[in-house]
């Protein structure tokens, strides 16, 4: 079968499609014919050997995937049937014509979603659900500000926050990204190029600030993100896509306004707790069925274009979720 692989840790431009052996599912795996694969930031980092998970080359990329069950697994409790539409997530391995994936990391794909949308769901939406429910303790009626709001995690957070009854403020860098954030359901949009970030946020919130900031960008906006939190606010650190290094915080800022900075490490948390992802997926399904959650697909590529998709992500051209179509 064909698979998009990292052979040398020299970055996305050197990702190649090669013939590899078909996978053999274990007792607790489900074998899936892959139709679509989501392109994720961990793929980009792994192509350079910069991710915390460091598989030995050659290895197959692909964190998220969607497709059809070929074999439901030997475990009687898998609950899957041959021909069933599913999506799933793992550390890597999904960017291939077939994947054997643990049952606990595989989910029924609702009829409302296409394979492309299914491949855009798992990592981003489960991260958003974990961030908002588990780490932020988000309450109905609160206001959530999202940095990098036009990207995959950003649009997912906007939608999950709305599904949980929150108001959302999207922060983006261009007018085109503002359109993507609005289409994803943002209640308010702040374009950084329009002027002072703090003033704009205070304006759209009537001077009250926000309860939660979700930051996948990092960089120079970090301190101002603390400043726009209202009393009891929570700043969620998800990533550092800006490439400006890891920001630091003077803890007196936390003390003065009784605010928190909280790390969001979904993968290590969820993968170590069997059944946790399934409970998260169960919480997302009503949001999918109601239409609040519908992943925006920014662009699609064929399998040979996986490396180019990573280049586009690296150069911050991605709007919504990038998806590779395997078939």
N, C-alpha and C positions, 0 to 999 in steps of 0.2 A: 504494500500500500504506500501512498505518498504521504509525506509529512514535512512540515516546515521546521528545519533544524538549525541549531547553533553548532557549528563545527569548530570555529575558533572564536574566542572571546574578544572580537574586534568590532562589535557594534552591529546595528541593524542592517547596514548596507551589505553585510556578508552573510546574512541569513539565506539558507539555500533549501530548496525542495528536493528531497531524496527519497528513493525507495527504501523502505524499512520493513521488517517482519510485522505481520499482523499481531495484535496483542492477544495474550491468553488470559482470560478473566480468572481471578481467584474466587474462592467460595463466597466472598462477601462483596464481589464486584458485579456491576451490570455492564454488558458489552453494548456499545452504542455506535451506530452508523452516523458519523458526524456530518451535518449539513452546513452549519455556520459556526464561526469561532469569534469571540470577542477579543479585541486588541486591548491589552492592559499595560499600565505603567510597569508592573513587575516584569512583563516580557521584555520591555526596553532595557531595564536594569540587568536582567539575566543575560541579555545578549552581549553585555560588557563585563559580566562577572561581578557586578556591583550590588546585587541583591543579597539579602541575608541568607536566602536559600541559594546554594551554589552547586548545582548538579555538574557532574563531570561531562564535558563534551565528548562525543556528540550527544545532544539531547533535543527533544521535541518541545517547542514552545506551545503556548495555548493554555491560559488559565481558565477561561470560560468557554463553554461549547453548548450547542443544541443539536438535537438529532432524533433518531428513532431507535428504539430498543431492538437489538438483534438477538440478545440472550439475556434473560432477566436475572441471572445469577443462581448459584446453587442454594443460597439461603432461602428457606421457605417464607421468611418474613419480608422479603424484598418488596413485595407489593407491586412490582412492575410486570408488564406483559409484553410479549413480542409484538412489535409494531407500534407501541405506545410512544407518543411524543414526549421528550424529556429535555431538560437542560441540566448542566452540572458545573462543578468548579473543582479545581485541584491546583497544586503548586505549579504544574506544567503538564504537557502531554496531550492537550486537546486539539492541537493544530495538525490533525491527521485525519485520514479517511475513516478510521475507527479508533475508539478509545475504550479501555477497560477502566471504569471509574468506581470508587467505593459507593455502595448503595446509600450510605449516610450523607454523601456529598452530591447526590443526584436527586432531581425534583421533577414531579409531573409538570409538564408545560401546559398551562391553560389554553383553551382553544382561541381565546382573545388575542394571543400573541403569535406572531410569525416566528420562524426559526431565527431570523436575524435579531428580532426583539428578544427572543429567549436567550440568545448568546450574549446579549447586552445586559442581562439581568443579574446573574448570581453575585459576582464579587462586588460590584458597585452598589447594588441595592441591599445586599446583606450587610455591607459595610455601613451604609447609611442608616439602616434599621438599628444596628448595634450601636452606632455613634449616638443616635438620638434617644433611643430607649434605654440602653444599658449604661452609657457613659454620661449623657446629658440629663437623663431623667426628665425628658421633655414633657411638659404639661400642655393640655389643650388651651389655646388662647395665647400662648407665648409667641414671641417673635424670633425667628431664626435667620441669621445673616450667613450667606454662603459665598466664600471666595472661590474663584475659579468656577463660577456657576454655569458656564457653558460646556464644561467637559463632562466626562462620564460620571464621576463621583458627584460632581456639582449638580447636574440635572437630576440624578437619582435622589440626592438629598432634598432638593426642592420638592420633588413629588412625594417622597415619604413623609416629609414634614407636613405637607398639606394633608396627606392621608391621616396624620395623627392630630389634625385640628389646629395646626400652627399657622401663623402668618409668615411669609417668606420675603426676604430682601436679597436679591442677587447682586453680586459685585463682579463686574467684568471689565475688560480692557478696551473693547472696541464696540462699535455700533452693531456689527454683524453678530458678535457674541451676545449682545443685548437681545437681539431678535431670537436667538436660540433659547436664552433663558426665559424670555416671555412665553415662547411656545411651549416650554416645559412646565409652565404654570406659575412662574414667579409673580408675587403680588406687586412688588416694587423692584426696580432695576436701577443700579447706580453704575455709571460708566466712569472709570477712573480718569479718563482723558478730559472729562467735563470740569474738573477742578478738585477742590479739597475733598478727600474721601470722608473725613469725619463730619464735616459740615453737611455733606450730601446725605449721609446716613441720619444725622440728627433731623434734617429737614423732612425726610420721608417717614420718620417715626414720631414726628411732632415733638422732638426734643427729648423723648423718653429713652432713646437707645434701644438695645436689643437684649434678649435674654440669653441667646446662644449664638456663638460664632463658630462655624465649621470652616477650618482652614486647610486646604490641600496645597496652598501656594507657598506659605512661609515668606521669608524675605523681609523687606522694609515695611510692610503693612502690619507686621505683627503687633508692635506697640500700640499703634492706633486702633487695632482691633480690640485690645484691652480697654482702651479709652471709651469705646462706644458701647461697652457692656453696662447695663444698668445694675443696680445693687443685686447681689446674688447671682450674677451672670456667670456663664461657663464658656470658656474658649476651648474648642476641641482641636487638637493637633492631629492631623491625618497624614500630612506629607509635606514635601518641600519642592514642588514642581517648578518654582521660580528659578532654582539653580543658584540662589544667592547665599548659600550656606544656611546653617541652622541658626535661627534667631535665639537670642537670650532674653530673659525677663528679669527685671529688678523686682524682687519679691515684695518690696514696699508697695508696689502698685496693686498687688493682690490684697494686701492688708487694708489699704485706704478705702476700697469700695466693696470689700467682702466678695471678691470674685475669684474664680478658679481657672487654672489651666489644666486640662485633662488630656492625657494621651489616648489615642484610639488605635489599638492594635488588634483588629478584628481576626486576622488569619490565625495567629498563634493562639488566641483565646478560643475561637470556635472549633478549630480542628482538634483541640485537646479535649473536647467535651462531646462525646457521641450523643447525637440527637439534638444538639443545640441548633444547628443549621436548619434541621427539619422544622423545629418550632418557629424559627425566624421566617422560613418560607410560608408556613401556615399563617403567620401574621400578615404577610404581604399579599396573599391570594385575594382577600376581599378588596384590597386597594386596586389590584389588577382588574378584577371583575367589575368594579365600579367605574373604571376608566381613569382614576386619578394617577395610577402608575401605568405609564406607557413609554418605554425607553425611546428617546429620540436617536435615530440612526444618522450619524453625520456623513459617512461615506462608506462604500463597500469596495472590496478588492477580491481578486481571485487568490488562490493559495500561493501562487508565485509572487503575488504582490504583498505578502506579509511583511517583508523587510521594508518596503516603501511605506506601508502603513505605520510602522514604528518610526521611520524618519519623519513622517508628517506629524506624529504625536510629539516627537522630540523637538521639533521646530514650532510647536504650539499652534499648528494649523487646524487641529482637530476641533470640530464642533459636535457635541453630543458624543455618542459611542461609535468608534470605528469597528467595522465588522468585516471579516474575511469569509467568503463563501467557498466552501469546499466542494459542494455539488449543487 
